[in-house]
Amino acid sequence: MDDEINILNVRIHNITIIELLERLGSEGGTVVTPNVDHLMKLQKDPEFYEIYKGSTYRVCDSKILIYASKFLGQPIKEKISGSDLFPAFYDYYKDNKEMTIFLMGAAEGVAKRAQEKINAKVGREMIVESYSPSFGFEKDEVECQRIVTRINESGATVLAIGVGAPKQEKWIAKYRNQLKNVKVFLAIGATIDFEAGEKKRSPKWMSDLGIEWLYRLFSEPGRMWKRYLVEDFPFFWLLILQKLKLYNPPFSTRQEFVNWESPRLGQLLSKAGLLSAEQVKKILELQKKQPEKRFGAFVVELGWLEQETVDFFADFLPELGLSKHRHPLGYYLYKAKLLDESQIDSILEEQGRLNLRFGEVAVMKGWVKQQTLDTVLDYLTEELNGSSIEELTEELNGSSVA
């Protein structure tokens, strides 16, 4: 069994980069690279935590974690960052024709430049295709399925994805079973930018000292100050608590994850009038027998709601309050599969004739419940940026889907 070092409830594999490369060639697997930022996100995000636990290899991506492991009396052998692992991987397997890579991430054109540079280095078309997804692609199932198709058609046996954590890890977890040829999954963060020459890595001496974060902070202060100076700072306090055996893991079991997620989604769907209290209770009872299955999976399996509706209320709707951009109300009801195009056209026609709001017509026709409409509007009016609730509600209700 592998030696694992536990830091803040994350078990990091204590292996060398050579050991990892050899295993990936013979066994395949998913590699994630924990650093301080990941560990702090893992204290708050149970889905990310579950995905991390399910990964094949969790290797140390931070000199600070090396220091932390020594402080805890269980030293990690070697730092294996994503930006070190990926070039080591393609160099190690450059003569193995079965190793072909699909490169996914970075801004438009950057992944393509990285592809060209890497292929020139290894002397063959090892990177068989590259793709730079659009902003917010992970919420667009159409684009995600296009990506899945491209990866499958490329024949790649390795997926290297660098779109930031936890987005890249969650994307792998969601779609890996659809990627029929891929045996190795590498979550590599900003590595594609480095490979393309889009961004420079910190000097080696800074990385060796564990102050690579300082280089990135000065290079991108607007993007990095909050991460390093606010979000990640509590790491050191939690580490001391672990040393004193006072640290309390937030999500240590699958059942804890279920206990967190299920009432949240069940309560939201019940509030929206889409599930009854009895239906929510039934699913929670079923989950006691099948704790590995998520709440939404039962809802769809029982035929109570469409998958798109569950995904909308589970993932999309809770994040609306964080977005400054607003679409018309019809857009959201269509995305949730609560209205189809013909219904929207009918509502728009009636809206003009009756001089009513979009939502009022949808409720009047019996296509959307008032509870459902109110729940969606609650989230849409959560962050107003100076507008009144009445103004924004009127704007949303009075708009078409277009």
GIWOQUI-V891422 format. One record per run of one state. SS is the DSSP state (H for helix, E for strand, - for the rest). FROM is the first residue (numbers start at 0). TO is the last residue. If there is no record, write none. Layout:
BEGIN
<<SS & FROM & TO> <SS & FROM & TO>>
END
This chain:
BEGIN
<<- & 0 & 2> <E & 3 & 6> <- & 7 & 8> <E & 9 & 12> <- & 13 & 15> <H & 16 & 26> <- & 27 & 27> <E & 28 & 31> <- & 32 & 34> <H & 35 & 40> <- & 41 & 44> <H & 45 & 53> <- & 54 & 55> <E & 56 & 57> <- & 58 & 61> <H & 62 & 70> <- & 71 & 80> <H & 81 & 91> <- & 92 & 99> <E & 100 & 104> <- & 105 & 108> <H & 109 & 121> <- & 122 & 125> <E & 126 & 130> <- & 131 & 135> <H & 136 & 138> <- & 139 & 139> <H & 140 & 153> <- & 154 & 156> <E & 157 & 161> <- & 162 & 165> <H & 166 & 177> <- & 178 & 182> <E & 183 & 186> <- & 187 & 189> <H & 190 & 195> <- & 196 & 202> <H & 203 & 208> <- & 209 & 210> <H & 211 & 218> <- & 219 & 219> <H & 220 & 230> <- & 231 & 233> <H & 234 & 242> <- & 243 & 252> <H & 253 & 270> <- & 271 & 275> <H & 276 & 288> <- & 289 & 293> <H & 294 & 300> <- & 301 & 305> <H & 306 & 321> <- & 322 & 327> <H & 328 & 334> <- & 335 & 339> <H & 340 & 353> <- & 354 & 356> <H & 357 & 363> <- & 364 & 368> <H & 369 & 379> <- & 380 & 387> <H & 388 & 396> <- & 397 & 401>>
END
